[in-house]
Amino acid sequence: MTITDFKVIIFYLFLSLVFAATPFFVLAEDLSETCRQISEPGNSCQNLSSADCRTMLEKCAVYYDEQSAQIAKDITKTQQQKNTLQNQITSLKKKIQGLTHQISQGTVMIKDLNLQIQDTQVSIDKTTSKIQDAQNQIAGILRAVYSEDKKSPFVILLEGDLSDFFSNVARLENLNARVSDLLGSTSDLKSYLQGQKSKMDTERIQLQKTVQIQSLQKQENEQNKKQQEGYLKLTEEQYQEQLKQKQDNEKKAAAIRSRIFELIGVPTAPTFGQAYEIAQYVSKVTGVRPALIMAVLTQESNLGKNVGQCYLKNTQTGDGIKIKTGQFSPRTMNPKRDVSHYLNLIDAINEDRGLAREVLSTPVSCVVYYNSKPYGWGGAMGPGQFIPSTWVGLGYGQKVSNITGKVADPWDIKDAFLATGLLLKDNGAKKNEFNAAMQYYCGGSCTSYDKFYGRSVISIANQYEDDIRAIGG
């Protein structure tokens, strides 16, 4: 426990006894209420010293960061639940579509079977009619044969020639045989048709049962899908609520950090102790060690003492002048890449901070000369020497604004520290400080000659570490 932490605890114990009726100073393990009140607009650290106020604000910033991290985990879980429910709904939709197709197919087959059964029944009815006709014919023939058999020889002789009698009998017997054959084949056809009809009836009944089962399955899947969609809606509402909570916490943390940053009162060019104080804060935000941040800013501008020796004077050509001599300085700022970003940035700063910068009289870096000729472009801004296309185009100014809650100013020493820390973090400083410093200097186009910059930064950072230990940091 630091001395500052101990002072804060004693202070709150004292207030809890003296001002027990004042809700803002209730001592509690849960910081939620205290941090909620301290993060409200217009609420300040009344009756607290600047150091104690910063301590409490830092605790609240950590509290909201932890809350945001926990909510982020919950959001991940909720997103997984959403994905699972969505996959289940998609699967149920496919099942319903498949069952709908099968039901339609089965319904068509049942209709076709009904038509076939109807046609078969018509054939059976016709065959039955033919059988009845054949039976009637056979009965008539048999009666005729019986009648012939009953005739006496005397009657046969009276009626005519005996040969006619026998011919008539033979014809009747032959006709009876043919009709009997027809009756047999027709009876066989009827039996076959009845068998086919029975099979089709069985198949139709089975199909009807299958369609009925499929319809019940479809209905069950539709109900299940509706239920899952309800769960998904509730999960989506929970997801949106979690997002809102996370955004609220991040907003509160940003507002608190902005207040912490405001409490760090430093001049344009800070002392080592003041610079270390800023770097400590930036390190808590970015995870980059303070000595490395200070080393880069020392390499770039001697911790804000040299933020540029030129003024931009021609926004069309990008030419400028030397600040000390007024001498013409070509290629002060790239008109295609940087000037428009620069002009927009100055407008934004002036609107937010009240005419803080002049377009044609704000220091920027001059062009570098190589073999007595200008090489590349100047135009780097502030202690961190950010070119406008990096500050605006790549969004580092906006990243700073998201933390401080106001338009970021690259000439502001605290904003410059914060932007430098953010860029080093994005360059991978936690894993490889040398490479991060090299990318800070020359991006992705570094040469072997440029390694002097990275070596110099690491050397300065190591020296700063010794200095920090010497002052007990």
C-alpha positions in Angstrom: 0.0 0.0 0.0 1.4 3.4 -1.0 1.3 6.4 1.3 -1.3 8.0 -1.0 -3.6 5.0 -0.7 -3.2 5.1 3.1 -4.1 8.8 3.1 -7.2 8.2 1.1 -8.4 5.4 3.5 -7.8 7.6 6.5 -9.6 10.5 4.8 -12.7 8.4 4.0 -12.8 7.0 7.5 -12.8 10.5 8.9 -15.5 11.6 6.5 -17.7 8.5 7.3 -17.7 9.6 10.9 -18.1 13.4 10.4 -20.3 13.5 7.3 -22.2 10.2 7.6 -25.3 11.8 5.9 -23.4 12.7 2.8 -23.9 9.8 0.3 -20.9 10.7 -2.0 -18.4 9.8 0.7 -19.8 6.5 1.9 -16.9 4.1 2.5 -17.7 0.8 0.9 -15.8 -2.1 -0.6 -18.0 -1.9 -3.7 -16.8 1.1 -5.8 -19.9 1.1 -8.0 -21.8 3.9 -6.2 -18.8 6.0 -5.5 -17.5 5.7 -9.1 -21.0 6.3 -10.5 -21.2 9.6 -8.5 -17.7 10.7 -9.3 -18.2 10.1 -13.0 -21.3 12.3 -13.2 -20.9 15.6 -15.0 -20.0 18.4 -12.8 -19.1 16.2 -9.9 -15.6 16.8 -8.5 -13.4 15.5 -5.8 -14.6 17.9 -3.1 -12.3 18.3 0.0 -9.7 16.1 -1.6 -6.2 17.0 -2.5 -5.1 16.7 -6.2 -3.1 13.6 -5.4 -5.9 11.9 -3.4 -8.4 12.8 -6.1 -6.2 11.3 -8.8 -5.9 8.1 -6.7 -9.6 7.8 -6.4 -10.2 8.6 -10.1 -7.5 6.0 -11.1 -9.3 3.4 -8.9 -12.6 4.2 -10.7 -10.9 4.0 -14.1 -9.6 0.6 -13.2 -13.0 -0.4 -11.9 -14.8 0.6 -15.1 -12.1 -1.2 -17.2 -12.7 -4.3 -15.2 -16.4 -4.0 -15.6 -16.0 -3.5 -19.3 -13.7 -6.6 -19.5 -16.2 -8.7 -17.7 -19.1 -7.5 -19.9 -16.9 -8.2 -22.9 -16.7 -11.8 -21.7 -20.4 -11.9 -21.2 -20.9 -10.5 -24.7 -18.7 -13.2 -26.1 -20.8 -15.9 -24.3 -24.1 -14.2 -25.5 -22.7 -14.1 -29.0 -22.0 -17.8 -28.8 -25.5 -18.4 -27.6 -26.9 -16.3 -30.5 -24.8 -18.3 -32.9 -26.0 -21.6 -31.4 -29.7 -20.5 -31.5 -29.3 -19.2 -35.1 -27.7 -22.5 -36.2 -30.6 -24.4 -34.5 -33.1 -22.1 -36.2 -31.4 -22.6 -39.6 -31.3 -26.4 -39.0 -35.1 -26.4 -38.1 -35.8 -24.3 -41.2 -34.1 -26.9 -43.4 -36.0 -29.7 -41.7 -39.3 -27.9 -42.2 -38.5 -27.3 -45.8 -37.6 -31.0 -46.2 -40.8 -32.2 -44.5 -42.8 -29.7 -46.6 -41.3 -31.2 -49.7 -41.9 -34.8 -48.5 -45.5 -33.9 -47.5 -46.2 -32.4 -50.9 -44.7 -35.3 -52.6 -46.7 -37.8 -50.5 -49.9 -35.8 -51.1 -49.3 -36.0 -54.9 -48.7 -39.8 -54.7 -51.9 -40.3 -52.6 -53.9 -38.3 -55.2 -52.3 -40.5 -58.0 -53.1 -43.7 -56.1 -56.7 -42.5 -55.6 -57.0 -42.0 -59.3 -55.5 -45.4 -60.0 -57.8 -47.0 -57.4 -60.8 -45.3 -59.0 -59.7 -46.6 -62.5 -59.2 -50.1 -61.1 -62.6 -50.1 -59.5 -64.1 -49.0 -62.8 -62.3 -52.0 -64.5 -63.5 -54.3 -61.7 -67.1 -53.1 -62.2 -66.8 -53.6 -66.0 -65.3 -57.1 -65.5 -68.0 -58.0 -63.0 -70.6 -56.9 -65.6 -68.9 -59.1 -68.2 -68.9 -62.0 -65.8 -72.6 -61.6 -65.2 -73.2 -61.5 -69.0 -71.2 -64.7 -69.5 -73.0 -66.4 -66.7 -76.3 -65.4 -68.2 -75.2 -66.7 -71.6 -74.0 -70.0 -70.1 -77.4 -70.3 -68.3 -79.2 -69.8 -71.6 -77.0 -72.3 -73.4 -77.5 -74.9 -70.6 -81.2 -74.4 -70.8 -81.1 -74.9 -74.5 -79.0 -78.0 -74.2 -81.3 -79.3 -71.5 -84.3 -78.6 -73.8 -82.7 -80.5 -76.7 -81.8 -83.4 -74.4 -85.4 -83.8 -73.3 -86.7 -84.2 -76.8 -88.0 -87.7 -77.7 -86.8 -89.5 -80.9 -90.2 -89.2 -82.3 -90.3 -85.4 -81.9 -86.8 -85.2 -83.4 -88.0 -87.1 -86.4 -91.1 -85.0 -86.8 -89.1 -81.7 -86.6 -86.7 -82.6 -89.4 -83.5 -84.3 -90.3 -81.7 -86.1 -87.4 -78.4 -84.6 -88.5 -79.7 -81.1 -87.8 -80.5 -82.1 -84.2 -77.0 -83.4 -83.5 -75.4 -80.3 -85.2 -77.5 -78.0 -83.0 -76.5 -79.9 -79.9 -72.8 -79.8 -80.9 -73.0 -76.0 -81.6 -74.6 -75.4 -78.1 -71.9 -77.4 -76.4 -69.1 -75.6 -78.3 -70.6 -72.2 -77.4 -70.9 -73.3 -73.8 -67.2 -74.2 -73.8 -66.1 -70.9 -75.2 -68.3 -68.9 -72.9 -67.0 -70.9 -69.9 -63.4 -70.1 -71.0 -64.4 -66.4 -71.2 -66.0 -66.6 -67.8 -62.8 -68.2 -66.3 -60.4 -65.6 -67.9 -62.8 -62.7 -66.8 -62.9 -64.1 -63.3 -59.1 -64.3 -63.2 -58.9 -60.7 -64.4 -61.3 -59.6 -61.7 -59.3 -61.4 -59.0 -56.1 -59.7 -60.4 -57.7 -56.3 -60.4 -59.1 -56.8 -56.9 -55.6 -57.8 -55.7 -54.1 -54.7 -57.3 -56.7 -52.5 -55.8 -56.0 -54.0 -52.4 -52.3 -53.3 -52.8 -53.0 -49.7 -53.8 -55.4 -49.3 -50.9 -52.7 -50.6 -48.5 -50.1 -48.3 -50.1 -52.4 -45.3 -49.9 -53.2 -46.0 -46.2 -49.4 -46.2 -45.5 -48.7 -43.0 -47.4 -51.5 -41.3 -45.5 -50.0 -42.4 -42.2 -46.6 -41.2 -43.4 -47.9 -37.8 -44.5 -49.7 -37.5 -41.2 -46.5 -38.3 -39.2 -44.6 -35.8 -41.4 -47.2 -33.2 -40.8 -46.9 -33.7 -37.0 -43.1 -33.5 -37.3 -43.4 -30.3 -39.3 -45.8 -28.8 -36.8 -43.4 -29.8 -33.9 -40.4 -28.3 -35.7 -42.3 -25.1 -36.5 -43.2 -24.8 -32.8 -39.6 -25.5 -31.8 -38.4 -22.9 -34.4 -40.8 -20.3 -33.0 -39.6 -21.0 -29.5 -35.9 -20.8 -30.6 -36.7 -17.5 -32.4 -38.2 -16.2 -29.1 -35.0 -17.2 -27.3 -32.9 -15.6 -30.0 -34.9 -12.3 -29.6 -34.4 -12.4 -25.8 -30.7 -13.1 -26.4 -30.4 -10.3 -28.9 -32.0 -7.9 -26.4 -29.6 -9.1 -23.7 -26.7 -8.7 -26.2 -27.7 -5.2 -27.0 -28.1 -4.4 -23.3 -24.6 -5.7 -22.6 -23.2 -3.7 -25.5 -24.9 -0.6 -24.1 -23.5 -1.3 -20.6 -20.0 -1.9 -22.0 -20.2 1.4 -24.0 -21.4 3.2 -20.9 -18.6 1.9 -18.8 -16.0 2.8 -21.5 -17.5 6.2 -21.7 -17.2 6.7 -17.9 -13.7 5.3 -17.9 -12.7 7.7 -20.7 -14.3 10.7 -18.9 -12.4 9.7 -15.7 -9.1 9.4 -17.5 -9.7 12.7 -19.1 -10.1 14.2 -15.6 -7.0 12.4 -14.4 -5.1 13.8 -17.4 -6.3 17.3 -16.6 -4.9 17.0 -13.1 -1.5 16.5 -14.5 -0.5 20.1 -14.8 2.6 20.5 -16.9 4.1 23.3 -19.1 4.8 22.9 -22.8 8.3 21.5 -22.1 8.1 19.5 -18.9 10.9 18.6 -16.5 12.0 15.0 -16.2 9.8 14.4 -13.2 6.8 15.9 -14.9 7.5 13.9 -18.1 7.7 10.8 -16.0 4.4 11.5 -14.3 2.7 11.8 -17.7 4.5 8.7 -19.0 3.3 6.7 -16.0 -0.3 7.6 -16.8 0.2 6.7 -20.5 1.8 3.4 -19.5 -1.3 2.5 -17.5 -3.5 3.2 -20.6 -1.2 1.5 -23.2 1.0 -1.0 -21.4 4.1 0.5 -22.9 6.9 1.2 -20.3 7.3 4.9 -19.4 11.0 4.9 -20.2 10.4 3.9 -23.8 7.7 6.6 -24.3 10.0 9.2 -22.8 12.9 8.0 -24.9 11.0 8.3 -28.2 9.8 11.8 -27.3 13.3 12.7 -26.3 14.6 11.5 -29.7 11.8 13.3 -31.5 11.6 16.7 -29.8 13.8 16.6 -26.6 10.5 16.1 -24.6 8.7 19.0 -26.3 11.6 21.5 -26.3 11.9 21.3 -30.1 8.6 20.8 -31.9 9.5 22.2 -35.3 11.6 25.0 -36.9 9.3 25.9 -39.8 5.9 27.5 -40.5 3.8 26.3 -43.4 3.1 29.4 -45.6 1.7 28.0 -48.9 -1.1 25.4 -48.6 -1.1 24.8 -52.4 2.6 24.0 -52.8 3.4 23.0 -49.2 6.3 25.5 -49.0 7.1 27.4 -45.8 9.7 29.5 -44.0 12.3 29.0 -41.2 10.9 30.3 -37.9 14.1 32.0 -36.7 15.3 33.5 -39.9 12.2 33.8 -42.1 14.2 32.1 -44.8 12.2 30.2 -47.5 11.9 26.5 -46.8 10.6 24.3 -49.5 8.6 21.1 -49.1 7.5 22.0 -45.6 4.4 19.9 -45.8 3.1 17.4 -48.5 0.2 19.2 -50.1 -1.4 16.0 -51.5 -0.9 13.8 -48.5 -0.9 16.1 -45.4 -2.1 19.7 -46.0 -5.9 18.9 -46.0 -5.6 16.9 -42.8 -3.6 19.7 -41.2 -6.1 22.3 -42.1 -9.0 20.3 -40.8 -7.1 19.5 -37.6 -6.4 23.2 -36.9 -10.1 24.0 -37.5 -11.2 21.2 -35.1 -8.7 22.3 -32.4 -9.8 25.9 -32.7 -13.5 25.1 -32.5 -13.0 22.9 -29.4 -10.3 24.9 -27.6 -11.0 28.4 -28.7 -8.6 29.6 -31.5 -5.6 27.8 -30.0 -3.7 27.5 -33.3 -2.9 29.5 -36.4 -2.6 27.7 -39.7 0.4 29.7 -40.9 2.2 30.2 -37.6 2.1 26.9 -35.9 5.5 25.1 -35.7 6.1 22.0 -37.8 9.3 20.2 -38.8 11.3 21.4 -41.7 12.3 19.2 -44.6 15.5 17.2 -44.1 18.4 18.0 -46.4 20.6 15.2 -47.8 23.7 16.1 -49.9 22.5 19.7 -49.8 19.2 18.8 -51.4 15.7 18.6 -49.6 14.8 15.0 -49.0 11.2 14.0 -48.6 8.8 16.3 -46.8 8.6 18.1 -43.4 5.4 18.8 -41.6 5.7 16.7 -38.5 3.7 18.1 -35.6 4.3 18.6 -31.9 6.5 16.7 -29.4 5.6 13.4 -30.9 6.4 14.6 -34.4 3.3 13.1 -36.0 2.7 13.9 -39.6 -0.9 15.0 -40.3 -1.8 11.9 -42.3 -0.8 9.7 -39.3 -2.5 11.9 -36.7 -5.7 12.3 -38.7 -5.6 9.8 -41.5 -4.6 6.8 -39.4 -6.8 8.0 -36.5 -4.3 8.5 -33.7 -5.7 11.9 -32.9 -9.2 10.2 -32.6 -7.8 7.5 -30.3 -6.5 10.2 -28.0 -9.8 12.0 -28.2 -11.7 8.8 -27.3 -9.6 8.7 -24.0 -9.6 12.4 -23.1 -13.0 13.3 -24.3 -11.8 16.4 -26.3 -10.2 17.2 -29.7 -6.7 15.9 -29.5 -3.9 18.5 -30.1 -0.5 17.1 -31.3 1.2 20.2 -29.9 -0.3 19.5 -26.4 2.4 17.7 -24.4 0.0 15.3 -22.7 -1.9 14.5 -26.0 1.5 13.9 -27.7 2.6 11.5 -24.9 -0.6 9.6 -25.2 -0.5 9.4 -29.0 3.1 8.2 -28.9 2.2 5.5 -26.4 -0.7 4.3 -28.5 1.4 4.2 -31.7 4.2 2.3 -29.9 1.6 -0.1 -28.5 0.2 -0.7 -32.0 3.8 -1.2 -33.3 4.2 -4.1 -30.8 6.3 -2.4 -28.2 5.2 -5.0 -25.5 7.0 -7.7 -27.5 9.9 -5.9 -29.3 10.7 -2.3 -28.3 13.4 -1.9 -30.9 11.1 -2.8 -33.8 8.3 -0.6 -32.4 10.7 2.4 -32.3 11.9 1.7 -35.8 8.3 1.6 -37.1 7.6 4.8 -35.3 10.5 6.4 -37.2 10.2 5.1 -40.7 7.1 2.8 -40.8 7.5 -0.2 -43.1 10.3 1.4 -45.2 13.2 1.3 -42.8 16.7 0.7 -44.1 19.8 -0.6 -42.4 21.0 3.1 -42.1 17.8 3.9 -40.1 18.8 1.5 -37.3 20.6 4.3 -35.6 17.2 5.6 -34.5 16.2 2.4 -32.8 19.5 1.9 -31.1 19.5 5.5 -29.8 15.9 5.1 -28.4 16.8 1.9 -26.6 19.9 3.5 -25.2 18.0 6.6 -23.9 15.3 4.3 -22.5 17.8 2.3 -20.5 19.4 5.5 -19.2 15.9 6.7 -18.2 15.3 3.5 -16.3 18.4 4.2 -14.2 17.2 7.7 -13.6 13.7 6.5 -12.6 15.2 4.0 -10.1 17.4 6.8 -8.7 14.3 8.8 -7.9 12.5 5.8 -6.5 10.1 5.4 -9.3 
